[in-house]
Amino acid sequence: MRLGESFRVALEALRVNRLRSALTMFGVVVGVAAVVVLVAIGTGARNLVENEIEGLGSNIIFVAPGEFSFGAAPTISRMQLEDVTYLGRVTGDEGQIAVALNSGETVRAGRAQTFSSIVGANENVQNVFDRPLRRGRYLSRTDVETRRRVVVLGSDIARRLFGDVDPVGRQVAIASGTRFRVVGVFEEVGQTFGQTRDAEVHVPVTTAQRMFGVDRIDFLAIRAPTSDDIPRLQKDVVDALQRKYQGEQFSAITQTQLLGTIGTVLSALTGVLAAIAAISLLVGGVGVSNIMLVSVRERTREIGLRKALGARQRDILAQFLVEAVLLTTIGGTAGILLGAGLSLTITALSPVPAAITWWSPVLAFVVSAGVGIFFGVVPARRAGRLDPVIALRTE
């Protein structure tokens, strides 16, 4: 029997048993769609994080207490504002060292109020990070040295508190009612690590220390002159801090290291999710094998007649194997289309853009065809081994 004839007979068998064929395909459709969607979500999340980190700026080294690792408990910082001058002698330019002291507080303006991330910062933030202003100015050295009660609002906070009114020159109250004058508003920049940077409020770090009753800073960010200087600065900065704070550990990590660590975590998570989704492909394959065994039993007399007329064992084997592969490839194609549609829907309705990579539909299609071959072999071999005389006597 020619391959084309095998396809024609297989298609006719699927057409005759349309409902049974559709139900058998359903498991494959769900499995393939799940694989495509979960891989798309994982890839989209990775792309989103990469874009957010790159949006911070280039050649940035983040310095924090303790050993950096995801999931580790935060270490209480002993670093102080004077470390900017101290490390400036190490890096050669203290103007390229930004600091941050973070807290979450309620911000009020008139009757409007909202919860915000309060960032105590120095005047170097704009030298280190890409944070353009929409209105007004950023914090100055004088603001930090004199502990002025001035504030720069994120675009989202400014919109919530003042609507379409220009907030520059107006006042807001932070925490227990400490009043600040608005001197600037940031441009909208979006999210980083799942948190919107447009909901930040920047105040002078010295003012934040007095307001929160602390004398520490949480972390430092240093912009290296070039990417070639980064390894040297990482080592020099950590060594300098460990000399000053005996017995303490410090981490100096770059955007590339952040991307590598986060990428590894997201890739592992995507792989686990895709493996879980692939279980439904296994279930679908078992369904295909079961239905093909039923088909062999129902068509025993047909098989006997074909073998009596000269069909060889490999012809019968090819006929039923092609039928199994058609079931899974048609189901796989439908699953790819469904998965692509769901991915586009997720992109439209959620903040995570699901990115469909070229290899995930191809892999899903190949796997679905492989499932058909793997689970179709046993029924096909059973059909091919039937004795024609015994098959023709079957009622």
Beta strands, then each sheet from edge to edge (+ up, - down):
strand 1: 60-65
strand 2: 97-109
strand 3: 112-121
strand 4: 133-136
strand 5: 150-153
strand 6: 171-174
strand 7: 178-186
strand 8: 191-192
strand 9: 195-196
strand 10: 200-204
strand 11: 219-223
strand 12: 250-254
sheet 1: 4+ 7- 5- 10+ 3+ 2- 11+ 1- 12+
sheet 2: 4+ 7- 5- 10+ 3+ 2- 6+
sheet 3: 8+ 9-
end
